[in-house]
Amino acid sequence: MTVADTGRGAAKRQPGAGPFSRFEWLLAGRYLRSRRRDAGVSVIAGFSFIGIMLGVAALIIVMSVMNGFRTELLSRILGVNGHVIVMPIDQPLTDYAAVADRIDKVPGVAFTMPLVQGQVLASGQGTSSTGALVKGVREADLKHLKPVAENVKQGTLDGFDTGEGVAVGSRLAERLGLRLGDLITLISPDGDVTPLGTTPRVKAYPITAIFEIGLSEYDAGYVYMPLTEAQLYFNSEDRTQSVEVFVDDPDNVQAMQPEIEAAAQRPVYSVTWQTQNQSFFSALEVERNVMFIILTLIVLVAALNIISGLFMLVKGKGRDIAILRTMGASRGSVMRIFFITGASIGVAGTLAGLIIGVVFCLNIESVRAFFSWLSGVNLFDPEIYFLSQLPAEIETGEVVLVVAMAIGLSFLATILPSWQASRLDPVEALRYE
């Protein structure tokens, strides 16, 4: 074989020895496989894989559950309560019907609901009693409240205005031992004024409908009463306390607030749902951000395990690196071999965590029911968490962010040990082997 033949052979081999060539992947794969002398490295690599997998899965699950909580609470709270509450100044709201009609014509307003409400003590046929919030509304407005109208479990809302019956939440009926058609007794402290003082007002109403919104606070404490009957019961004849306004875009409600107040054509002031629930949703957002930071630390710790594992691998493979260098492998090639080794752990762990997290979120209620059955404990008590089911909403953007963060941390973790491997002097390495 001549020198020219050798040069031609080298030229032919050159394309196959480029960046991330096959032999680099083969060597990286061999370093990942467990061998007796590299058992410690394999154990650390396994823990790194498990750590990244659990961290990514936990991040996806927790963020999805927090998103589900916010979406469910927001949709149900905004579906039952007005987005803007208009209240009178100076004079009682006796022209509530005209005010509601004028606000109805504002672009972006879905519907309006004149309202009379008050706190009462509700009791059933036995000795049990509990506090409740009575809301006096018109039948047409009540049927516009989809969380109520679309979740009537027993009875009907038809003829609500003409009757003297009330609609109650399912948990309230259960707590008082009441069924459809039974009488619920309501006791209000603001009753009739007599020479001996104010006497509580006590009146019994038949239950004509039982609804289940899915929010335990509402299902256990709301009573809907015909508007005219509520006006009589709360001594508010021919007037209401407020007009609740529901808009098409609740997030844009502050921009609509001045126009709604102007449409009333009388002295009024208003508050938005954002003002009323600001502390609640701010607390949810803070909790969500804190959980993201805490769970990100799991991924960071797993990335640090990759660093320690690769440093041990580089130290144990000093002779191999020296031989590769003397055979013509470049520093870049050695660096890429160890980069592929560490990055493979991170990518595999991230993909496994992604699959586990998504599958868990898609079947979260079944998983909750299984663990509740296994432990014999209710793991999601509606009385505490307000919702009857554990929600989870996967946001693609957040999942992509979690995956990108985990893979990015894994790549960063491999740079320093890979660079150290590439800087290893073959002469020094072989001298001390």
Order of alpha helices (4+ residues) and beta strands (2+ residues): alpha-alpha-alpha-beta-alpha-beta-beta-alpha-alpha-beta-beta-alpha-beta-beta-alpha-beta-alpha-beta-alpha-beta-alpha-alpha-alpha-alpha-alpha-alpha-alpha-alpha
